Amino acid sequence: MKTDRMTFLAATDFLDIEHELVREFTATVIGDASTGREKANRLFAAVRDRVWYDPYTVSDDPAHYRASFVLESGRAYCVPKAVLLTAVCRAAGIPAVLGFADVRNHLQTDALRALMGGTDLFVYHGYSLLNIDGRWLKATPAFNTELCARFGVPPVDFDGDRDALLHAFSADGAEHMEYVRERGVYDDLPLNAILAELRRTYGPLIFKRPHVIADAFTDTPAHRTHPDGIARDPHSPTEVR
């Protein structure tokens, strides 16, 4: 990874920080926050909770990984959500990069496990690294608060003082998330490497959203209707601007 500070603030094809949706979202969420820490705290919470975590939105279409598309669709899995958090932090003047790790998730639904071929290993789990007061901190905005409540897992909070990674245990002490392999840190999304590993690990069906899924990840009004009142399919190319 490059070490030039300007690289950590630059726009890319995926981190489209100059897009109108990204600029508006960033400005609205930041509000009157004045410090990088305050801005990062608000942006983290907004990305975590305003974009529903949906593991069935895994796509091999590069357009679906742009920060602006994630905002427009309102649903994403961990990698696009990390792209969005990284992008809005850069838009707010906070140096940010992307990090990836393989994780073992002990909280799964039957439908998701079947789609993944029976494994609970999630390859290339995405998170952001944010530079707060000269320190690089890890932050994963993947699981929104409502979804965490359904699984009995406390939501991850980012306070700007320490890493905000997924919990190893749920509220009742059961195993939740285990980080098993680091995949590296990048100043832009290494999409080709991610897609290749997804295909190798899960097969091509991982990119085909099942027609009907009703479980903890999808049983929500947001699955049927976008906040603006328009029904959306995250995989529809007509949703890309």
TORLOSE-934836 format. One record per atom (N, C-alpha, C, O): residue in one letter; x, y, z. Coordinates in pm, whole numbers, padded with zeros to 5 digits, always signed. Layout:
AXYZ ...
! end
This chain:
M+00083-00120+00000 M+00000+00000+00000 M+00086+00125+00000 M+00187+00131+00071 K+00049+00223-00078 K+00124+00348-00083 K+00113+00422+00050 K+00020+00400+00127 T+00210+00509+00076 T+00211+00580+00203 T+00184+00729+00188 T+00187+00802+00287 D+00158+00775+00066 D+00128+00915+00044 D-00008+00949+00102 D-00108+00886+00068 R-00012+01048+00192 R-00137+01083+00259 R-00247+01116+00160 R-00363+01081+00182 M-00213+01184+00049 M-00314+01223-00048 M-00380+01100-00111 M-00496+01108-00153 T-00309+00988-00118 T-00369+00865-00170 T-00485+00821-00082 T-00584+00768-00132 F-00473+00843+00048 F-00575+00800+00142 F-00696+00893+00142 F-00795+00865+00210 L-00689+01002+00067 L-00801+01096+00058 L-00856+01106-00084 L-00950+01182-00109 A-00798+01031-00176 A-00831+01046-00318 A-00957+00970-00357 A-00995+00872-00293 A-01021+01017-00463 A-01134+00947-00522 A-01082+00835-00612 A-00974+00846-00670 T-01158+00727-00622 T-01130+00618-00714 T-01262+00582-00782 T-01366+00641-00753 D-01256+00486-00872 D-01380+00444-00939 D-01480+00390-00838 D-01600+00416-00850 F-01433+00315-00740 F-01523+00259-00638 F-01549+00360-00526 F-01662+00371-00478 L-01447+00431-00486 L-01462+00534-00382 L-01494+00666-00452 L-01412+00757-00457 D-01615+00675-00506 D-01653+00790-00589 D-01701+00905-00500 D-01819+00938-00495 I-01605+00964-00430 I-01636+01064-00327 I-01688+01195-00384 I-01740+01278-00309 E-01675+01215-00514 E-01729+01338-00575 E-01872+01320-00622 E-01934+01416-00668 H-01926+01200-00613 H-02064+01176-00655 H-02160+01254-00565 H-02137+01266-00445 E-02266+01306-00624 E-02361+01389-00550 E-02419+01316-00430 E-02431+01376-00323 L-02454+01189-00444 L-02511+01114-00332 L-02412+01101-00217 L-02450+01113-00100 V-02287+01077-00250 V-02184+01062-00147 V-02160+01194-00076 V-02150+01198+00046 R-02151+01302-00153 R-02129+01434-00093 R-02245+01474-00002 R-02223+01522+00109 E-02367+01453-00048 E-02485+01492+00031 E-02495+01408+00158 E-02523+01462+00266 F-02474+01279+00146 F-02480+01192+00263 F-02376+01234+00366 F-02407+01246+00484 T-02254+01257+00320 T-02146+01295+00410 T-02178+01425+00483 T-02164+01432+00605 A-02219+01526+00408 A-02248+01656+00469 A-02363+01648+00569 A-02357+01708+00676 T-02467+01574+00533 T-02584+01564+00621 T-02549+01491+00750 T-02590+01534+00858 V-02474+01384+00739 V-02439+01305+00858 V-02343+01381+00948 V-02360+01380+01070 I-02246+01447+00891 I-02148+01520+00971 I-02214+01631+01051 I-02184+01650+01169 G-02303+01705+00987 G-02371+01813+01056 G-02274+01914+01114 G-02193+01972+01042 D-02283+01935+01245 D-02199+02035+01310 D-02073+01976+01373 D-02004+02044+01449 A-02042+01851+01343 A-01919+01790+01396 A-01798+01865+01344 A-01792+01901+01227 S-01701+01890+01431 S-01586+01971+01392 S-01456+01894+01389 S-01365+01932+01315 T-01443+01788+01467 T-01318+01713+01471 T-01329+01586+01386 T-01439+01538+01357 G-01214+01534+01346 G-01214+01410+01270 G-01277+01296+01347 G-01346+01213+01289 R-01254+01291+01477 R-01310+01187+01561 R-01464+01193+01561 R-01531+01091+01544 E-01518+01314+01580 E-01663+01329+01581 E-01723+01293+01445 E-01826+01226+01438 K-01658+01337+01338 K-01709+01307+01205 K-01707+01156+01180 K-01805+01101+01129 A-01598+01091+01216 A-01587+00947+01195 A-01692+00871+01275 A-01750+00775+01225 N-01716+00913+01399 N-01817+00847+01483 N-01953+00852+01416 N-02024+00751+01410 R-01990+00969+01366 R-02122+00985+01304 R-02132+00910+01172 R-02235+00849+01143 L-02026+00915+01093 L-02028+00847+00965 L-02034+00695+00984 L-02105+00626+00911 F-01961+00644+01080 F-01963+00500+01107 F-02104+00455+01143 F-02155+00359+01086 A-02168+00525+01237 A-02302+00486+01281 A-02402+00495+01166 A-02491+00410+01155 A-02388+00595+01082 A-02482+00613+00971 A-02467+00502+00867 A-02568+00449+00820 V-02345+00468+00832 V-02324+00359+00735 V-02369+00227+00795 V-02431+00146+00726 R-02340+00206+00921 R-02381+00081+00987 R-02532+00063+00983 R-02581-00045+00950 D-02607+00168+01016 D-02751+00152+01038 D-02839+00193+00921 D-02953+00147+00911 R-02791+00279+00833 R-02876+00323+00722 R-02865+00233+00599 R-02947+00242+00508 V-02764+00148+00596 V-02751+00049+00489 V-02765-00089+00552 V-02681-00130+00631 W-02871-00158+00516 W-02901-00288+00577 W-02799-00393+00531 W-02768-00403+00412 Y-02748-00470+00627 Y-02655-00577+00592 Y-02734-00692+00529 Y-02824-00748+00591 D-02699-00726+00406 D-02769-00831+00333 D-02667-00919+00262 D-02612-00878+00159 P-02639-01040+00314 P-02537-01126+00252 P-02580-01184+00118 P-02499-01244+00047 Y-02708-01166+00083 Y-02757-01219-00045 Y-02739-01119-00159 Y-02784-01145-00271 T-02674-01008-00133 T-02650-00908-00238 T-02511-00921-00300 T-02468-00833-00374 V-02440-01029-00270 V-02308-01049-00330 V-02322-01049-00482 V-02405-01121-00538 S-02242-00969-00548 S-02255-00949-00692 S-02117-00954-00758 S-02016-00924-00695 D-02116-00992-00887 D-01991-00983-00963 D-01992-00865-01059 D-01908-00857-01149 D-02086-00773-01040 D-02094-00652-01121 D-02015-00541-01052 D-02053-00500-00942 P-01907-00493-01111 P-01827-00389-01046 P-01907-00265-01006 P-01875-00201-00906 A-02010-00231-01083 A-02089-00111-01052 A-02154-00120-00915 A-02180-00017-00853 H-02182-00242-00868 H-02250-00259-00740 H-02159-00234-00621 H-02204-00236-00506 Y-02032-00211-00646 Y-01936-00187-00538 Y-01898-00040-00524 Y-01816-00004-00440 R-01958+00046-00606 R-01933+00189-00590 R-02008+00242-00469 R-02120+00200-00441 A-01946+00335-00398 A-02008+00392-00279 A-02144+00453-00312 A-02238+00438-00233 S-02156+00520-00424 S-02283+00583-00460 S-02392+00479-00481 S-02507+00503-00444 F-02358+00364-00541 F-02458+00259-00562 F-02505+00202-00429 F-02623+00173-00412 V-02412+00184-00335 V-02447+00131-00204 V-02548+00223-00136 V-02644+00175-00076 L-02526+00353-00144 L-02619+00448-00087 L-02756+00440-00154 L-02859+00446-00088 E-02754+00427-00285 E-02879+00426-00360 E-02959+00299-00334 E-03082+00304-00322 S-02892+00187-00325 S-02964+00060-00306 S-03011+00042-00163 S-03117-00016-00140 G-02933+00090-00066 G-02973+00080+00073 G-02951-00056+00136 G-02988-00077+00251 R-02891-00149+00061 R-02862-00283+00112 R-02727-00326+00057 R-02693-00294-00057 A-02649-00398+00136 A-02517-00442+00089 A-02461-00542+00188 A-02505-00551+00302 Y-02361-00617+00143 Y-02289-00703+00236 Y-02165-00627+00283 Y-02149-00509+00252 C-02076-00694+00356 C-01971-00623+00427 C-01875-00547+00336 C-01831-00438+00372 V-01840-00602+00219 V-01741-00536+00134 V-01792-00402+00082 V-01723-00301+00098 P-01911-00394+00019 P-01960-00263-00025 P-01983-00166+00091 P-01964-00045+00075 K-02024-00217+00208 K-02043-00128+00322 K-01909-00069+00366 K-01903+00048+00405 A-01802-00147+00362 A-01670-00095+00394 A-01625+00007+00289 A-01562+00107+00323 V-01658-00019+00163 V-01628+00078+00057 V-01698+00210+00087 V-01638+00317+00075 L-01824+00203+00125 L-01899+00326+00154 L-01839+00401+00272 L-01820+00522+00264 L-01809+00332+00381 L-01752+00401+00497 L-01619+00464+00461 L-01592+00578+00500 T-01535+00393+00387 T-01406+00448+00346 T-01426+00571+00260 T-01354+00670+00275 A-01523+00566+00169 A-01547+00678+00078 A-01598+00801+00153 A-01548+00911+00129 V-01694+00785+00241 V-01750+00903+00308 V-01648+00962+00405 V-01648+01083+00427 C-01563+00879+00462 C-01458+00934+00549 C-01360+01016+00465 C-01320+01125+00506 R-01321+00965+00349 R-01234+01044+00261 R-01302+01174+00221 R-01239+01279+00216 A-01432+01166+00191 A-01506+01286+00153 A-01508+01388+00266 A-01521+01508+00242 A-01497+01340+00390 A-01496+01428+00506 A-01356+01473+00544 A-01337+01542+00644 G-01255+01433+00465 G-01118+01473+00493 G-01047+01383+00591 G-00942+01420+00645 I-01103+01263+00616 I-01041+01167+00707 I-00968+01062+00624 I-01034+00991+00547 P-00837+01049+00635 P-00766+00945+00559 P-00824+00808+00590 P-00844+00774+00707 A-00850+00729+00485 A-00915+00600+00506 A-00871+00502+00398 A-00848+00541+00283 V-00860+00375+00434 V-00825+00268+00341 V-00913+00148+00372 V-00991+00148+00467 L-00898+00044+00289 L-00977-00077+00304 L-00892-00192+00356 L-00777-00208+00315 G-00948-00272+00445 G-00881-00391+00494 G-00970-00513+00477 G-01093-00501+00471 F-00909-00631+00470 F-00986-00754+00447 F-00929-00868+00530 F-00809-00875+00556 A-01019-00956+00572 A-00979-01074+00649 A-01081-01185+00626 A-01198-01158+00598 D-01037-01309+00638 D-01131-01421+00638 D-01181-01437+00781 D-01102-01436+00876 V-01312-01453+00797 V-01370-01466+00930 V-01463-01587+00934 V-01521-01626+00833 R-01474-01646+01051 R-01566-01756+01072 R-01683-01703+01155 R-01666-01660+01269 N-01802-01706+01095 N-01920-01650+01159 N-02006-01764+01211 N-02058-01845+01133 H-02022-01771+01343 H-02100-01879+01403 H-02248-01846+01408 H-02327-01931+01451 L-02289-01729+01367 L-02430-01692+01359 L-02470-01690+01213 L-02429-01600+01139 Q-02548-01787+01170 Q-02587-01800+01032 Q-02731-01848+01025 Q-02783-01905+01121 T-02793-01826+00911 T-02923-01888+00885 T-02901-02011+00797 T-02797-02026+00733 D-03000-02099+00796 D-02990-02219+00713 D-02975-02184+00566 D-02899-02248+00493 A-03050-02082+00522 A-03047-02044+00381 A-02909-01993+00341 A-02859-02026+00233 L-02847-01913+00428 L-02716-01859+00395 L-02611-01970+00396 L-02524-01974+00308 R-02617-02057+00492 R-02520-02166+00498 R-02530-02255+00374 R-02429-02299+00321 A-02653-02279+00328 A-02671-02361+00209 A-02611-02294+00086 A-02547-02359+00004 L-02632-02162+00074 L-02578-02088-00040 L-02425-02091-00039 L-02362-02087-00144 M-02367-02098+00081 M-02221-02099+00095 M-02163-02240+00096 M-02047-02259+00130 G-02243-02337+00059 G-02193-02473+00049 G-02170-02541+00183 G-02092-02636+00191 G-02236-02493+00288 G-02227-02557+00418 G-02119-02502+00509 G-02107-02547+00623 T-02041-02407+00463 T-01934-02350+00545 T-01980-02226+00619 T-02077-02161+00578 D-01912-02192+00728 D-01936-02066+00797 D-01817-01972+00782 D-01806-01873+00854 L-01729-02003+00687 L-01612-01919+00661 L-01647-01814+00556 L-01685-01847+00443 F-01633-01688+00593 F-01657-01577+00502 F-01521-01524+00456 F-01446-01468+00536 V-01489-01541+00329 V-01361-01493+00278 V-01372-01346+00240 V-01476-01299+00196 Y-01262-01275+00258 Y-01255-01133+00225 Y-01365-01051+00292 Y-01432-00970+00228 H-01384-01074+00422 H-01468-00982+00499 H-01405-00844+00492 H-01285-00829+00516 G-01485-00742+00461 G-01432-00608+00443 G-01452-00518+00564 G-01555-00524+00631 Y-01352-00436+00591 Y-01363-00334+00695 Y-01285-00212+00650 Y-01215-00215+00548 S-01296-00104+00725 S-01223+00019+00694 S-01114+00042+00798 S-01126-00001+00913 L-01008+00111+00756 L-00909+00163+00850 L-00911+00314+00838 L-00893+00369+00730 L-00934+00380+00951 L-00950+00524+00954 L-00837+00586+01035 L-00800+00535+01141 N-00782+00696+00985 N-00675+00765+01055 N-00735+00872+01145 N-00779+00976+01096 I-00736+00846+01274 I-00793+00938+01372 I-00681+00989+01462 I-00621+00912+01537 D-00654+01118+01454 D-00550+01180+01536 D-00416+01108+01520 D-00343+01087+01616 G-00386+01070+01396 G-00257+01010+01366 G-00249+00860+01389 G-00143+00801+01368 R-00358+00797+01432 R-00358+00652+01458 R-00454+00584+01361 R-00564+00634+01336 W-00412+00470+01307 W-00498+00391+01219 W-00581+00295+01302 W-00527+00212+01376 L-00713+00306+01290 L-00806+00221+01364 L-00895+00144+01268 L-00940+00197+01167 K-00919+00017+01300 K-01006-00068+01219 K-01152-00047+01260 K-01184-00035+01379 A-01239-00044+01161 A-01381-00023+01189 A-01465-00100+01088 A-01452-00079+00967 T-01551-00188+01135 T-01639-00262+01046 T-01783-00220+01069 T-01838-00244+01177 P-01847-00159+00968 P-01985-00113+00982 P-02086-00215+00931 P-02199-00179+00898 A-02046-00343+00923 A-02126-00442+00851 A-02266-00461+00907 A-02364-00439+00836 F-02277-00500+01034 F-02408-00540+01088 F-02481-00421+01148 F-02434-00361+01244 N-02596-00387+01090 N-02678-00278+01144 N-02739-00318+01278 N-02750-00436+01310 T-02777-00216+01356 T-02822-00238+01493 T-02943-00330+01501 T-02948-00417+01587 E-03040-00312+01413 E-03161-00396+01417 E-03127-00542+01391 E-03181-00631+01456 L-03037-00568+01296 L-02998-00705+01267 L-02925-00767+01385 L-02946-00884+01418 C-02839-00689+01449 C-02768-00739+01567 C-02866-00782+01676 C-02847-00884+01741 A-02972-00703+01694 A-03073-00736+01795 A-03140-00869+01763 A-03170-00946+01854 R-03163-00896+01636 R-03227-01022+01597 R-03142-01143+01633 R-03194-01249+01667 F-03009-01126+01626 F-02918-01235+01655 F-02868-01232+01800 F-02792-01320+01840 G-02909-01135+01878 G-02864-01125+02016 G-02719-01087+02030 G-02651-01129+02123 V-02671-01005+01935 V-02532-00960+01936 V-02528-00809+01956 V-02601-00738+01887 P-02447-00757+02046 P-02438-00612+02063 P-02385-00547+01934 P-02294-00602+01872 P-02440-00434+01895 P-02386-00366+01776 P-02245-00317+01802 P-02208-00282+01915 V-02166-00313+01696 V-02029-00262+01707 V-02034-00110+01704 V-02097-00051+01615 D-01969-00046+01799 D-01962+00100+01806 D-01819+00145+01781 D-01724+00078+01819 F-01806+00259+01716 F-01674+00317+01691 F-01661+00446+01770 F-01739+00539+01749 D-01564+00452+01861 D-01548+00569+01946 D-01426+00653+01910 D-01403+00758+01971 G-01348+00609+01812 G-01230+00684+01773 G-01110+00661+01861 G-01005+00723+01840 D-01122+00573+01961 D-01012+00543+02052 D-00953+00405+02029 D-00835+00382+02056 R-01035+00312+01980 R-00990+00173+01963 R-01056+00112+01841 R-01151+00167+01785 D-01002-00004+01799 D-01060-00075+01686 D-01205-00112+01715 D-01242-00140+01829 A-01286-00112+01610 A-01427-00151+01621 A-01449-00269+01526 A-01494-00252+01413 L-01416-00389+01576 L-01429-00510+01497 L-01547-00592+01549 L-01600-00565+01656 L-01587-00692+01472 L-01700-00774+01510 L-01668-00853+01636 L-01556-00898+01656 H-01769-00870+01720 H-01749-00933+01850 H-01718-01082+01837 H-01770-01151+01750 A-01631-01130+01926 A-01599-01272+01928 A-01713-01353+01987 A-01729-01471+01955 F-01793-01291+02074 F-01901-01362+02141 F-02028-01279+02137 F-02024-01156+02134 S-02141-01348+02139 S-02270-01280+02146 S-02300-01245+02290 S-02222-01276+02380 A-02414-01180+02313 A-02448-01133+02447 A-02460-01247+02548 A-02434-01227+02667 D-02500-01366+02503 D-02516-01480+02595 D-02391-01565+02608 D-02394-01671+02670 G-02280-01519+02548 G-02154-01590+02560 G-02126-01690+02451 G-02021-01754+02451 A-02219-01707+02357 A-02198-01801+02246 A-02095-01744+02148 A-02079-01623+02137 E-02026-01835+02077 E-01930-01791+01978 E-01999-01713+01867 E-02108-01749+01823 H-01936-01606+01823 H-01995-01524+01718 H-01902-01514+01598 H-01928-01576+01495 M-01796-01438+01610 M-01709-01412+01495 M-01564-01439+01531 M-01516-01399+01637 E-01495-01508+01441 E-01353-01540+01461 E-01274-01495+01338 E-01304-01537+01226 Y-01174-01412+01359 Y-01086-01368+01249 Y-00977-01473+01231 Y-00900-01499+01324 V-00970-01534+01113 V-00879-01647+01094 V-00765-01617+00997 V-00665-01688+00999 R-00778-01514+00912 R-00671-01485+00817 R-00681-01341+00769 R-00787-01298+00724 E-00572-01268+00778 E-00569-01132+00724 E-00541-01137+00574 E-00457-01214+00528 R-00612-01052+00498 R-00595-01048+00352 R-00525-00921+00304 R-00501-00905+00185 G-00492-00832+00397 G-00417-00714+00359 G-00496-00585+00361 G-00618-00586+00383 V-00425-00476+00338 V-00481-00340+00340 V-00458-00276+00205 V-00351-00291+00146 Y-00558-00205+00154 Y-00553-00151+00018 Y-00607-00009+00014 Y-00696+00027+00091 D-00550+00073-00076 D-00601+00209-00091 D-00718+00214-00188 D-00781+00319-00203 D-00749+00103-00254 D-00869+00092-00337 D-00917-00053-00332 D-00845-00140-00283 L-01036-00077-00381 L-01096-00209-00372 L-01029-00308-00467 L-01028-00285-00588 P-00972-00419-00417 P-00911-00522-00503 P-01018-00619-00553 P-01017-00738-00518 L-01110-00570-00632 L-01230-00646-00665 L-01200-00776-00737 L-01261-00879-00707 N-01107-00774-00832 N-01078-00897-00907 N-01032-01009-00815 N-01073-01124-00831 A-00947-00977-00720 A-00899-01078-00625 A-01013-01130-00538 A-01021-01249-00509 I-01101-01039-00497 I-01215-01078-00413 I-01309-01171-00489 I-01348-01275-00438 L-01345-01133-00612 L-01438-01214-00690 L-01379-01352-00721 L-01450-01452-00717 A-01250-01356-00750 A-01186-01484-00780 A-01190-01576-00659 A-01215-01696-00674 E-01167-01521-00540 E-01169-01604-00420 E-01311-01647-00384 E-01332-01758-00336 L-01410-01559-00407 L-01549-01596-00383 L-01590-01712-00473 L-01654-01807-00428 R-01552-01705-00601 R-01584-01814-00694 R-01516-01944-00651 R-01578-02051-00654 R-01390-01935-00612 R-01315-02054-00575 R-01373-02119-00450 R-01381-02241-00441 T-01413-02036-00354 T-01460-02088-00225 T-01604-02136-00229 T-01636-02240-00173 Y-01691-02061-00296 Y-01834-02089-00290 Y-01896-02135-00423 Y-02005-02192-00424 G-01827-02112-00534 G-01884-02147-00663 G-01963-02030-00721 G-01987-01932-00651 P-02003-02039-00847 P-02068-01926-00916 P-02205-01890-00862 P-02251-01778-00884 L-02272-01981-00791 L-02407-01952-00741 L-02407-01844-00635 L-02512-01786-00605 I-02289-01815-00576 I-02284-01710-00474 I-02325-01575-00531 I-02367-01486-00457 F-02312-01559-00664 F-02347-01432-00728 F-02492-01428-00777 F-02535-01328-00833 K-02567-01535-00756 K-02705-01542-00801 K-02797-01534-00680 K-02808-01629-00603 R-02864-01421-00665 R-02953-01405-00551 R-03072-01499-00563 R-03140-01499-00666 P-03100-01579-00459 P-03218-01664-00463 P-03345-01581-00479 P-03352-01468-00431 H-03444-01638-00546 H-03566-01563-00574 H-03642-01529-00446 H-03691-01417-00431 V-03653-01624-00355 V-03730-01602-00233 V-03647-01647-00113 V-03617-01765-00098 I-03612-01552-00030 I-03543-01581+00095 I-03616-01503+00204 I-03634-01382+00194 A-03656-01573+00307 A-03721-01507+00421 A-03653-01556+00548 A-03691-01658+00605 D-03552-01482+00590 D-03484-01515+00715 D-03449-01386+00786 D-03498-01279+00750 A-03364-01396+00888 A-03332-01278+00969 A-03266-01167+00888 A-03276-01050+00923 F-03199-01204+00779 F-03129-01105+00698 F-03223-01029+00605 F-03193-00916+00565 T-03336-01089+00569 T-03421-01029+00465 T-03560-00991+00512 T-03628-00913+00445 D-03604-01043+00625 D-03741-01021+00668 D-03756-00882+00728 D-03761-00864+00849 T-03762-00785+00641 T-03770-00644+00680 T-03837-00565+00571 T-03819-00597+00453 P-03915-00461+00604 P-03977-00378+00501 P-03876-00318+00405 P-03908-00294+00289 A-03753-00294+00453 A-03651-00235+00366 A-03615-00327+00251 A-03567-00282+00147 H-03640-00459+00269 H-03612-00553+00160 H-03709-00533+00045 H-03675-00558-00071 R-03830-00488+00078 R-03931-00471-00025 R-03938-00328-00077 R-03972-00305-00193 T-03907-00233+00009 T-03924-00093-00028 T-03807-00010+00021 T-03768-00018+00138 H-03751+00069-00068 H-03643+00162-00034 H-03701+00274+00052 H-03821+00301+00044 P-03620+00342+00135 P-03672+00451+00218 P-03746+00559+00140 P-03828+00630+00199 D-03719+00574+00010 D-03791+00676-00066 D-03926+00625-00116 D-03997+00696-00187 G-03961+00499-00078 G-04091+00446-00116 G-04093+00368-00245 G-04200+00322-00286 I-03979+00351-00311 I-03972+00282-00439 I-03912+00144-00417 I-03804+00132-00359 A-03981+00040-00462 A-03927-00094-00450 A-03802-00106-00534 A-03799-00062-00649 R-03696-00165-00476 R-03567-00173-00544 R-03514-00315-00542 R-03534-00388-00445 D-03447-00355-00648 D-03370-00478-00654 D-03224-00440-00659 D-03180-00380-00758 P-03145-00471-00556 P-03005-00429-00556 P-02925-00479-00674 P-02820-00422-00703 H-02970-00582-00745 H-02895-00636-00856 H-02943-00582-00990 H-02895-00624-01095 S-03038-00489-00988 S-03088-00436-01114 S-02995-00330-01170 S-02964-00234-01100 P-02947-00345-01295 P-02856-00246-01352 P-02921-00111-01372 P-02851-00011-01390 T-03053-00106-01369 T-03120+00023-01387 T-03103+00112-01266 T-03134+00232-01272 E-03052+00054-01153 E-03034+00133-01034 E-02899+00204-01032 E-02872+00283-00941 V-02812+00176-01131 V-02679+00236-01133 V-02685+00369-01207 V-02736+00376-01319 R-02633+00473-01145 R-02631+00604-01209 R-02497+00627-01276 R-02475+00732-01336 
! end
